[in-house]
Amino acid sequence: MSEKLRAGILGGTGMVGQRFVSLLENHPWFEVTVIAASPRS
């Protein structure tokens, strides 16, 4: 795959969202382009 797929993470301040960020950080297929959270976070 020559070009990475762009990925966004919803709820990036929660435990699961943070785990997704860490898993996708150096992933060969995906590039995290957006991390979203609620205004309360």
PDBQT receptor file of N, H, CA, C and O in Angstrom, charges set to zero:
ATOM      1  N   MET A   1       0.862  -1.173   0.000  1.00  0.00    +0.000 N 
ATOM      2  CA  MET A   1       0.000   0.000   0.000  1.00  0.00    +0.000 C 
ATOM      3  C   MET A   1       0.905   1.232   0.000  1.00  0.00    +0.000 C 
ATOM      4  O   MET A   1       1.699   1.425   0.921  1.00  0.00    +0.000 OA
ATOM      5  N   SER A   2       0.786   2.038  -1.003  1.00  0.00    +0.000 N 
ATOM      6  H   SER A   2       0.142   1.882  -1.752  1.00  0.00    +0.000 HD
ATOM      7  CA  SER A   2       1.681   3.182  -1.134  1.00  0.00    +0.000 C 
ATOM      8  C   SER A   2       1.217   4.396  -0.335  1.00  0.00    +0.000 C 
ATOM      9  O   SER A   2       2.040   5.190   0.120  1.00  0.00    +0.000 OA
ATOM     10  N   GLU A   3      -0.081   4.542  -0.164  1.00  0.00    +0.000 N 
ATOM     11  H   GLU A   3      -0.749   3.896  -0.534  1.00  0.00    +0.000 HD
ATOM     12  CA  GLU A   3      -0.613   5.697   0.555  1.00  0.00    +0.000 C 
ATOM     13  C   GLU A   3      -1.392   5.230   1.775  1.00  0.00    +0.000 C 
ATOM     14  O   GLU A   3      -2.197   4.303   1.689  1.00  0.00    +0.000 OA
ATOM     15  N   LYS A   4      -1.149   5.874   2.911  1.00  0.00    +0.000 N 
ATOM     16  H   LYS A   4      -0.495   6.627   2.981  1.00  0.00    +0.000 HD
ATOM     17  CA  LYS A   4      -1.841   5.489   4.141  1.00  0.00    +0.000 C 
ATOM     18  C   LYS A   4      -3.287   5.970   4.113  1.00  0.00    +0.000 C 
ATOM     19  O   LYS A   4      -3.601   6.997   3.512  1.00  0.00    +0.000 OA
ATOM     20  N   LEU A   5      -4.154   5.220   4.768  1.00  0.00    +0.000 N 
ATOM     21  H   LEU A   5      -3.898   4.386   5.256  1.00  0.00    +0.000 HD
ATOM     22  CA  LEU A   5      -5.553   5.606   4.909  1.00  0.00    +0.000 C 
ATOM     23  C   LEU A   5      -5.668   6.586   6.065  1.00  0.00    +0.000 C 
ATOM     24  O   LEU A   5      -5.085   6.367   7.127  1.00  0.00    +0.000 OA
ATOM     25  N   ARG A   6      -6.404   7.646   5.869  1.00  0.00    +0.000 N 
ATOM     26  H   ARG A   6      -6.877   7.824   5.006  1.00  0.00    +0.000 HD
ATOM     27  CA  ARG A   6      -6.598   8.639   6.924  1.00  0.00    +0.000 C 
ATOM     28  C   ARG A   6      -7.652   8.142   7.898  1.00  0.00    +0.000 C 
ATOM     29  O   ARG A   6      -8.690   7.617   7.494  1.00  0.00    +0.000 OA
ATOM     30  N   ALA A   7      -7.376   8.315   9.194  1.00  0.00    +0.000 N 
ATOM     31  H   ALA A   7      -6.533   8.741   9.522  1.00  0.00    +0.000 HD
ATOM     32  CA  ALA A   7      -8.296   7.848  10.232  1.00  0.00    +0.000 C 
ATOM     33  C   ALA A   7      -8.560   8.969  11.218  1.00  0.00    +0.000 C 
ATOM     34  O   ALA A   7      -7.685   9.790  11.492  1.00  0.00    +0.000 OA
ATOM     35  N   GLY A   8      -9.777   8.996  11.749  1.00  0.00    +0.000 N 
ATOM     36  H   GLY A   8     -10.488   8.328  11.526  1.00  0.00    +0.000 HD
ATOM     37  CA  GLY A   8     -10.151   9.925  12.803  1.00  0.00    +0.000 C 
ATOM     38  C   GLY A   8     -10.586   9.138  14.022  1.00  0.00    +0.000 C 
ATOM     39  O   GLY A   8     -11.152   8.053  13.897  1.00  0.00    +0.000 OA
ATOM     40  N   ILE A   9     -10.322   9.683  15.203  1.00  0.00    +0.000 N 
ATOM     41  H   ILE A   9      -9.862  10.565  15.305  1.00  0.00    +0.000 HD
ATOM     42  CA  ILE A   9     -10.687   8.997  16.440  1.00  0.00    +0.000 C 
ATOM     43  C   ILE A   9     -11.661   9.879  17.209  1.00  0.00    +0.000 C 
ATOM     44  O   ILE A   9     -11.369  11.036  17.510  1.00  0.00    +0.000 OA
ATOM     45  N   LEU A  10     -12.832   9.309  17.522  1.00  0.00    +0.000 N 
ATOM     46  H   LEU A  10     -13.069   8.369  17.278  1.00  0.00    +0.000 HD
ATOM     47  CA  LEU A  10     -13.832  10.005  18.326  1.00  0.00    +0.000 C 
ATOM     48  C   LEU A  10     -13.662   9.584  19.773  1.00  0.00    +0.000 C 
ATOM     49  O   LEU A  10     -13.451   8.404  20.056  1.00  0.00    +0.000 OA
ATOM     50  N   GLY A  11     -13.752  10.528  20.683  1.00  0.00    +0.000 N 
ATOM     51  H   GLY A  11     -13.924  11.486  20.453  1.00  0.00    +0.000 HD
ATOM     52  CA  GLY A  11     -13.586  10.214  22.098  1.00  0.00    +0.000 C 
ATOM     53  C   GLY A  11     -12.132   9.977  22.455  1.00  0.00    +0.000 C 
ATOM     54  O   GLY A  11     -11.811   9.073  23.227  1.00  0.00    +0.000 OA
ATOM     55  N   GLY A  12     -11.259  10.791  21.891  1.00  0.00    +0.000 N 
ATOM     56  H   GLY A  12     -11.520  11.525  21.264  1.00  0.00    +0.000 HD
ATOM     57  CA  GLY A  12      -9.823  10.598  22.053  1.00  0.00    +0.000 C 
ATOM     58  C   GLY A  12      -9.297  10.827  23.453  1.00  0.00    +0.000 C 
ATOM     59  O   GLY A  12      -8.137  10.509  23.719  1.00  0.00    +0.000 OA
ATOM     60  N   THR A  13     -10.099  11.366  24.363  1.00  0.00    +0.000 N 
ATOM     61  H   THR A  13     -11.041  11.624  24.147  1.00  0.00    +0.000 HD
ATOM     62  CA  THR A  13      -9.619  11.580  25.729  1.00  0.00    +0.000 C 
ATOM     63  C   THR A  13      -9.968  10.429  26.660  1.00  0.00    +0.000 C 
ATOM     64  O   THR A  13      -9.465  10.365  27.782  1.00  0.00    +0.000 OA
ATOM     65  N   GLY A  14     -10.819   9.524  26.208  1.00  0.00    +0.000 N 
ATOM     66  H   GLY A  14     -11.227   9.576  25.297  1.00  0.00    +0.000 HD
ATOM     67  CA  GLY A  14     -11.182   8.370  27.033  1.00  0.00    +0.000 C 
ATOM     68  C   GLY A  14     -10.133   7.274  26.960  1.00  0.00    +0.000 C 
ATOM     69  O   GLY A  14      -9.190   7.355  26.172  1.00  0.00    +0.000 OA
ATOM     70  N   MET A  15     -10.302   6.251  27.784  1.00  0.00    +0.000 N 
ATOM     71  H   MET A  15     -11.068   6.186  28.424  1.00  0.00    +0.000 HD
ATOM     72  CA  MET A  15      -9.323   5.160  27.827  1.00  0.00    +0.000 C 
ATOM     73  C   MET A  15      -9.232   4.421  26.497  1.00  0.00    +0.000 C 
ATOM     74  O   MET A  15      -8.133   4.119  26.033  1.00  0.00    +0.000 OA
ATOM     75  N   VAL A  16     -10.367   4.128  25.884  1.00  0.00    +0.000 N 
ATOM     76  H   VAL A  16     -11.260   4.373  26.261  1.00  0.00    +0.000 HD
ATOM     77  CA  VAL A  16     -10.368   3.396  24.620  1.00  0.00    +0.000 C 
ATOM     78  C   VAL A  16      -9.812   4.272  23.501  1.00  0.00    +0.000 C 
ATOM     79  O   VAL A  16      -9.043   3.801  22.663  1.00  0.00    +0.000 OA
ATOM     80  N   GLY A  17     -10.200   5.539  23.488  1.00  0.00    +0.000 N 
ATOM     81  H   GLY A  17     -10.824   5.922  24.169  1.00  0.00    +0.000 HD
ATOM     82  CA  GLY A  17      -9.675   6.456  22.472  1.00  0.00    +0.000 C 
ATOM     83  C   GLY A  17      -8.177   6.603  22.557  1.00  0.00    +0.000 C 
ATOM     84  O   GLY A  17      -7.502   6.637  21.528  1.00  0.00    +0.000 OA
ATOM     85  N   GLN A  18      -7.638   6.691  23.763  1.00  0.00    +0.000 N 
ATOM     86  H   GLN A  18      -8.186   6.664  24.599  1.00  0.00    +0.000 HD
ATOM     87  CA  GLN A  18      -6.191   6.798  23.938  1.00  0.00    +0.000 C 
ATOM     88  C   GLN A  18      -5.492   5.528  23.474  1.00  0.00    +0.000 C 
ATOM     89  O   GLN A  18      -4.390   5.579  22.927  1.00  0.00    +0.000 OA
ATOM     90  N   ARG A  19      -6.136   4.401  23.695  1.00  0.00    +0.000 N 
ATOM     91  H   ARG A  19      -7.031   4.360  24.139  1.00  0.00    +0.000 HD
ATOM     92  CA  ARG A  19      -5.548   3.125  23.228  1.00  0.00    +0.000 C 
ATOM     93  C   ARG A  19      -5.522   3.088  21.710  1.00  0.00    +0.000 C 
ATOM     94  O   ARG A  19      -4.537   2.641  21.123  1.00  0.00    +0.000 OA
ATOM     95  N   PHE A  20      -6.592   3.551  21.057  1.00  0.00    +0.000 N 
ATOM     96  H   PHE A  20      -7.393   3.914  21.533  1.00  0.00    +0.000 HD
ATOM     97  CA  PHE A  20      -6.599   3.615  19.598  1.00  0.00    +0.000 C 
ATOM     98  C   PHE A  20      -5.483   4.520  19.085  1.00  0.00    +0.000 C 
ATOM     99  O   PHE A  20      -4.809   4.184  18.111  1.00  0.00    +0.000 OA
ATOM    100  N   VAL A  21      -5.287   5.661  19.733  1.00  0.00    +0.000 N 
ATOM    101  H   VAL A  21      -5.834   5.934  20.524  1.00  0.00    +0.000 HD
ATOM    102  CA  VAL A  21      -4.218   6.575  19.326  1.00  0.00    +0.000 C 
ATOM    103  C   VAL A  21      -2.875   5.863  19.409  1.00  0.00    +0.000 C 
ATOM    104  O   VAL A  21      -2.072   5.952  18.481  1.00  0.00    +0.000 OA
ATOM    105  N   SER A  22      -2.623   5.166  20.498  1.00  0.00    +0.000 N 
ATOM    106  H   SER A  22      -3.275   5.094  21.252  1.00  0.00    +0.000 HD
ATOM    107  CA  SER A  22      -1.335   4.494  20.652  1.00  0.00    +0.000 C 
ATOM    108  C   SER A  22      -1.161   3.355  19.649  1.00  0.00    +0.000 C 
ATOM    109  O   SER A  22      -0.056   3.129  19.156  1.00  0.00    +0.000 OA
ATOM    110  N   LEU A  23      -2.244   2.637  19.344  1.00  0.00    +0.000 N 
ATOM    111  H   LEU A  23      -3.141   2.820  19.744  1.00  0.00    +0.000 HD
ATOM    112  CA  LEU A  23      -2.147   1.539  18.385  1.00  0.00    +0.000 C 
ATOM    113  C   LEU A  23      -1.916   2.032  16.959  1.00  0.00    +0.000 C 
ATOM    114  O   LEU A  23      -1.200   1.400  16.183  1.00  0.00    +0.000 OA
ATOM    115  N   LEU A  24      -2.528   3.165  16.623  1.00  0.00    +0.000 N 
ATOM    116  H   LEU A  24      -3.110   3.679  17.254  1.00  0.00    +0.000 HD
ATOM    117  CA  LEU A  24      -2.416   3.677  15.254  1.00  0.00    +0.000 C 
ATOM    118  C   LEU A  24      -1.228   4.606  15.042  1.00  0.00    +0.000 C 
ATOM    119  O   LEU A  24      -0.958   5.014  13.913  1.00  0.00    +0.000 OA
ATOM    120  N   GLU A  25      -0.518   4.944  16.110  1.00  0.00    +0.000 N 
ATOM    121  H   GLU A  25      -0.738   4.612  17.028  1.00  0.00    +0.000 HD
ATOM    122  CA  GLU A  25       0.571   5.913  16.027  1.00  0.00    +0.000 C 
ATOM    123  C   GLU A  25       1.626   5.527  14.977  1.00  0.00    +0.000 C 
ATOM    124  O   GLU A  25       2.034   6.369  14.177  1.00  0.00    +0.000 OA
ATOM    125  N   ASN A  26       2.059   4.287  14.976  1.00  0.00    +0.000 N 
ATOM    126  H   ASN A  26       1.727   3.604  15.626  1.00  0.00    +0.000 HD
ATOM    127  CA  ASN A  26       3.087   3.845  14.019  1.00  0.00    +0.000 C 
ATOM    128  C   ASN A  26       2.572   2.742  13.103  1.00  0.00    +0.000 C 
ATOM    129  O   ASN A  26       3.345   1.915  12.620  1.00  0.00    +0.000 OA
ATOM    130  N   HIS A  27       1.270   2.735  12.869  1.00  0.00    +0.000 N 
ATOM    131  H   HIS A  27       0.642   3.407  13.262  1.00  0.00    +0.000 HD
ATOM    132  CA  HIS A  27       0.673   1.695  12.035  1.00  0.00    +0.000 C 
ATOM    133  C   HIS A  27       1.064   1.912  10.575  1.00  0.00    +0.000 C 
ATOM    134  O   HIS A  27       1.062   3.048  10.100  1.00  0.00    +0.000 OA
ATOM    135  N   PRO A  28       1.399   0.841   9.860  1.00  0.00    +0.000 N 
ATOM    136  CA  PRO A  28       1.834   1.010   8.464  1.00  0.00    +0.000 C 
ATOM    137  C   PRO A  28       0.713   1.371   7.486  1.00  0.00    +0.000 C 
ATOM    138  O   PRO A  28       1.001   1.851   6.390  1.00  0.00    +0.000 OA
ATOM    139  N   TRP A  29      -0.560   1.154   7.851  1.00  0.00    +0.000 N 
ATOM    140  H   TRP A  29      -0.794   0.765   8.742  1.00  0.00    +0.000 HD
ATOM    141  CA  TRP A  29      -1.661   1.392   6.918  1.00  0.00    +0.000 C 
ATOM    142  C   TRP A  29      -2.451   2.653   7.198  1.00  0.00    +0.000 C 
ATOM    143  O   TRP A  29      -3.105   3.179   6.297  1.00  0.00    +0.000 OA
ATOM    144  N   PHE A  30      -2.409   3.160   8.444  1.00  0.00    +0.000 N 
ATOM    145  H   PHE A  30      -1.878   2.733   9.176  1.00  0.00    +0.000 HD
ATOM    146  CA  PHE A  30      -3.267   4.269   8.843  1.00  0.00    +0.000 C 
ATOM    147  C   PHE A  30      -2.471   5.467   9.319  1.00  0.00    +0.000 C 
ATOM    148  O   PHE A  30      -1.383   5.328   9.878  1.00  0.00    +0.000 OA
ATOM    149  N   GLU A  31      -3.030   6.645   9.090  1.00  0.00    +0.000 N 
ATOM    150  H   GLU A  31      -3.914   6.758   8.636  1.00  0.00    +0.000 HD
ATOM    151  CA  GLU A  31      -2.480   7.897   9.603  1.00  0.00    +0.000 C 
ATOM    152  C   GLU A  31      -3.600   8.615  10.346  1.00  0.00    +0.000 C 
ATOM    153  O   GLU A  31      -4.645   8.902   9.762  1.00  0.00    +0.000 OA
ATOM    154  N   VAL A  32      -3.394   8.904  11.622  1.00  0.00    +0.000 N 
ATOM    155  H   VAL A  32      -2.546   8.671  12.097  1.00  0.00    +0.000 HD
ATOM    156  CA  VAL A  32      -4.401   9.609  12.407  1.00  0.00    +0.000 C 
ATOM    157  C   VAL A  32      -4.358  11.079  12.013  1.00  0.00    +0.000 C 
ATOM    158  O   VAL A  32      -3.337  11.746  12.180  1.00  0.00    +0.000 OA
ATOM    159  N   THR A  33      -5.478  11.579  11.489  1.00  0.00    +0.000 N 
ATOM    160  H   THR A  33      -6.307  11.037  11.353  1.00  0.00    +0.000 HD
ATOM    161  CA  THR A  33      -5.528  12.968  11.033  1.00  0.00    +0.000 C 
ATOM    162  C   THR A  33      -6.400  13.841  11.922  1.00  0.00    +0.000 C 
ATOM    163  O   THR A  33      -6.228  15.060  11.945  1.00  0.00    +0.000 OA
ATOM    164  N   VAL A  34      -7.342  13.233  12.661  1.00  0.00    +0.000 N 
ATOM    165  H   VAL A  34      -7.481  12.243  12.642  1.00  0.00    +0.000 HD
ATOM    166  CA  VAL A  34      -8.258  13.983  13.517  1.00  0.00    +0.000 C 
ATOM    167  C   VAL A  34      -8.493  13.211  14.806  1.00  0.00    +0.000 C 
ATOM    168  O   VAL A  34      -8.702  11.998  14.796  1.00  0.00    +0.000 OA
ATOM    169  N   ILE A  35      -8.453  13.942  15.915  1.00  0.00    +0.000 N 
ATOM    170  H   ILE A  35      -8.284  14.928  15.923  1.00  0.00    +0.000 HD
ATOM    171  CA  ILE A  35      -8.848  13.361  17.201  1.00  0.00    +0.000 C 
ATOM    172  C   ILE A  35      -9.917  14.300  17.778  1.00  0.00    +0.000 C 
ATOM    173  O   ILE A  35      -9.670  15.493  17.958  1.00  0.00    +0.000 OA
ATOM    174  N   ALA A  36     -11.089  13.760  18.063  1.00  0.00    +0.000 N 
ATOM    175  H   ALA A  36     -11.289  12.791  17.917  1.00  0.00    +0.000 HD
ATOM    176  CA  ALA A  36     -12.197  14.578  18.549  1.00  0.00    +0.000 C 
ATOM    177  C   ALA A  36     -12.605  14.152  19.953  1.00  0.00    +0.000 C 
ATOM    178  O   ALA A  36     -12.492  12.984  20.324  1.00  0.00    +0.000 OA
ATOM    179  N   ALA A  37     -13.083  15.129  20.727  1.00  0.00    +0.000 N 
ATOM    180  H   ALA A  37     -13.175  16.078  20.426  1.00  0.00    +0.000 HD
ATOM    181  CA  ALA A  37     -13.558  14.862  22.081  1.00  0.00    +0.000 C 
ATOM    182  C   ALA A  37     -14.712  15.822  22.377  1.00  0.00    +0.000 C 
ATOM    183  O   ALA A  37     -14.918  16.815  21.678  1.00  0.00    +0.000 OA
ATOM    184  N   SER A  38     -15.447  15.498  23.422  1.00  0.00    +0.000 N 
ATOM    185  H   SER A  38     -15.280  14.692  23.990  1.00  0.00    +0.000 HD
ATOM    186  CA  SER A  38     -16.543  16.384  23.794  1.00  0.00    +0.000 C 
ATOM    187  C   SER A  38     -15.980  17.678  24.404  1.00  0.00    +0.000 C 
ATOM    188  O   SER A  38     -14.852  17.681  24.898  1.00  0.00    +0.000 OA
ATOM    189  N   PRO A  39     -16.747  18.768  24.376  1.00  0.00    +0.000 N 
ATOM    190  CA  PRO A  39     -16.269  20.028  24.945  1.00  0.00    +0.000 C 
ATOM    191  C   PRO A  39     -15.958  19.939  26.442  1.00  0.00    +0.000 C 
ATOM    192  O   PRO A  39     -15.178  20.738  26.960  1.00  0.00    +0.000 OA
ATOM    193  N   ARG A  40     -16.554  18.985  27.127  1.00  0.00    +0.000 N 
ATOM    194  H   ARG A  40     -17.188  18.336  26.706  1.00  0.00    +0.000 HD
ATOM    195  CA  ARG A  40     -16.310  18.834  28.562  1.00  0.00    +0.000 C 
ATOM    196  C   ARG A  40     -14.956  18.249  28.890  1.00  0.00    +0.000 C 
ATOM    197  O   ARG A  40     -14.495  18.352  30.026  1.00  0.00    +0.000 OA
ATOM    198  N   SER A  41     -14.305  17.629  27.901  1.00  0.00    +0.000 N 
ATOM    199  H   SER A  41     -14.679  17.546  26.977  1.00  0.00    +0.000 HD
ATOM    200  CA  SER A  41     -13.033  16.930  28.162  1.00  0.00    +0.000 C 
ATOM    201  C   SER A  41     -11.851  17.862  28.210  1.00  0.00    +0.000 C 
ATOM    202  O   SER A  41     -10.723  17.417  28.420  1.00  0.00    +0.000 OA
TER     203      SER A  41
